[in-house]
């Protein structure tokens, strides 16, 4: 298996918003993902760009606004603007763009998401989203099996430019 | 007819707020206010909880600086238990607090403020974000990621996770440091220092290009407050309070911070959930003082580490002993960060840092405890009262952003009066109003807590704008 990174993120204290958080816990113990790196995060931050640059295939797992319990898989392309990067958290597409711009790597990436039934305060998933967790794990395992095997031609492996250079003015 | 301009929400800060700018008949700015529009209320929520839960609960105030609350809360609990952490336990707490400073300062400088510094305050709005920085100056963006990651990794390696670690506990920390973790952290220090020094070199090379903004970005006479050690050097963990006025004279020195209520008053305005803290002898609202990185480098005699002291000397040669402008928070924040990394290195090389004695234990031996430390944004105070069973009866939090509230409001007004012309509003004008707030790096989730009853005014407004019902408390 080439380097696989799975990032499950969300707020585990806001019921279904914690889908990614709960999924990461399950996936970290899943033998089908042996060898993959699984990260559990409250939110996506710019620092993850370095981890992403070191992976060949990245899976983001998050809650979404789709129909409750419905699972979807979408490709993640590098963002062309950063409308979601005004603060300390960023969007998956921004992270792929950061990885590309800073470390010269834009790995193959997908987002696996499940529609929420509730984002009220609470540390448990709703029954309908809880029931989707095995499907999330199976989907991530299938994606990793299908796409974690070969390095795509577009994923050039280039060492980051020297960080010892002085910063220049834009 | 008077009118107002509203900037809502303020971007690239932690939390939710807005600014209103009030104009007179001629369109000139007469006043401006920084409204914090979110309400948290932890001081009330914790009433009835066992005191040993306080560090974990209080850490939930913030996802950016939970360690700061862990530290101050645990120190308040130490007082209630009447115990002192073993020296190694105290040093390990210090290391985690310093790592927190590094990662939070990096977030502020590299991720939130560098777009303005790099592209200018009138720069293309689509570029003023981290992607824009990555394209225009990838070295700076990489260093931002590297420095923040350095701090976060230390927190994660020590506490098991990078957000809301539970390693800091009343009496010390709950597990000693292993040699492998120590060595792993030490191996990352040289690159972290190099990254901050590169950022400092870049910042200093550009300093003169921001002179116009520096002259009005919160440039006024005020006092500054921070913790110092017995030698007068900066201290982030258990120092004494020093307050210096605009002329460099000490208003107070080596005050036991547990006596804060003798010196600091707390005021509440109806238009914000963020309370205003003021220096009592100067009264409200004249008792403005500032805290945070700029205050720390001003009040301290020295930083106390070699590289940071060299930078501090240069800072003072360039800007004087007490620079008036809040714009210089950025410069000070980098020096602060450099010092924190050096200090982590120094502490990790301590002879007893791997000692297994890291926690003292005790019961409820006092009914009151006050814990004070420096958080990234300034001095942080946790004050609890408990009953004989250790159940919290009362809590008061004085958060760095609250200390800075009066200064932030004054700064917003100053920038608005200089730049905002109602006849031809530009994005750059409004961005400067936001940018002056970012200098202080306010953490609004941390700072919106009420002392006692919060004045509350609710209006139910119908679709035609009429007030249908009204409730006041």
HADDOCK unambig.tbl for C-alpha pairs under 7 A between the chains (distance, minus, plus):
assign (segid A and resid 46 and name CA) (segid B and resid 145 and name CA) 6.59 0.50 0.50
assign (segid A and resid 47 and name CA) (segid B and resid 145 and name CA) 5.00 0.50 0.50
assign (segid A and resid 47 and name CA) (segid B and resid 149 and name CA) 6.05 0.50 0.50
assign (segid A and resid 82 and name CA) (segid B and resid 129 and name CA) 6.64 0.50 0.50
assign (segid A and resid 82 and name CA) (segid B and resid 131 and name CA) 5.97 0.50 0.50
assign (segid A and resid 85 and name CA) (segid B and resid 129 and name CA) 6.37 0.50 0.50
assign (segid A and resid 85 and name CA) (segid B and resid 130 and name CA) 6.66 0.50 0.50
assign (segid A and resid 86 and name CA) (segid B and resid 11 and name CA) 6.33 0.50 0.50
assign (segid A and resid 86 and name CA) (segid B and resid 12 and name CA) 5.29 0.50 0.50
assign (segid A and resid 86 and name CA) (segid B and resid 129 and name CA) 6.16 0.50 0.50
assign (segid A and resid 87 and name CA) (segid B and resid 11 and name CA) 6.86 0.50 0.50
assign (segid A and resid 87 and name CA) (segid B and resid 12 and name CA) 4.49 0.50 0.50
assign (segid A and resid 87 and name CA) (segid B and resid 13 and name CA) 6.47 0.50 0.50
assign (segid A and resid 87 and name CA) (segid B and resid 112 and name CA) 6.63 0.50 0.50
assign (segid A and resid 98 and name CA) (segid B and resid 131 and name CA) 6.45 0.50 0.50
assign (segid A and resid 98 and name CA) (segid B and resid 134 and name CA) 6.70 0.50 0.50
assign (segid A and resid 101 and name CA) (segid B and resid 134 and name CA) 6.19 0.50 0.50
assign (segid A and resid 101 and name CA) (segid B and resid 135 and name CA) 6.25 0.50 0.50
assign (segid A and resid 102 and name CA) (segid B and resid 134 and name CA) 6.30 0.50 0.50
assign (segid A and resid 102 and name CA) (segid B and resid 138 and name CA) 5.66 0.50 0.50
assign (segid A and resid 102 and name CA) (segid B and resid 142 and name CA) 6.40 0.50 0.50
assign (segid A and resid 163 and name CA) (segid B and resid 139 and name CA) 5.95 0.50 0.50
assign (segid A and resid 166 and name CA) (segid B and resid 198 and name CA) 6.10 0.50 0.50
assign (segid A and resid 167 and name CA) (segid B and resid 137 and name CA) 6.72 0.50 0.50
assign (segid A and resid 167 and name CA) (segid B and resid 139 and name CA) 5.92 0.50 0.50
assign (segid A and resid 167 and name CA) (segid B and resid 140 and name CA) 5.95 0.50 0.50
assign (segid A and resid 167 and name CA) (segid B and resid 198 and name CA) 6.88 0.50 0.50
assign (segid A and resid 167 and name CA) (segid B and resid 202 and name CA) 5.74 0.50 0.50
assign (segid A and resid 168 and name CA) (segid B and resid 137 and name CA) 6.57 0.50 0.50
assign (segid A and resid 169 and name CA) (segid B and resid 118 and name CA) 6.75 0.50 0.50
assign (segid A and resid 170 and name CA) (segid B and resid 118 and name CA) 6.23 0.50 0.50
assign (segid A and resid 170 and name CA) (segid B and resid 119 and name CA) 6.74 0.50 0.50
assign (segid A and resid 170 and name CA) (segid B and resid 136 and name CA) 5.19 0.50 0.50
assign (segid A and resid 170 and name CA) (segid B and resid 137 and name CA) 6.25 0.50 0.50
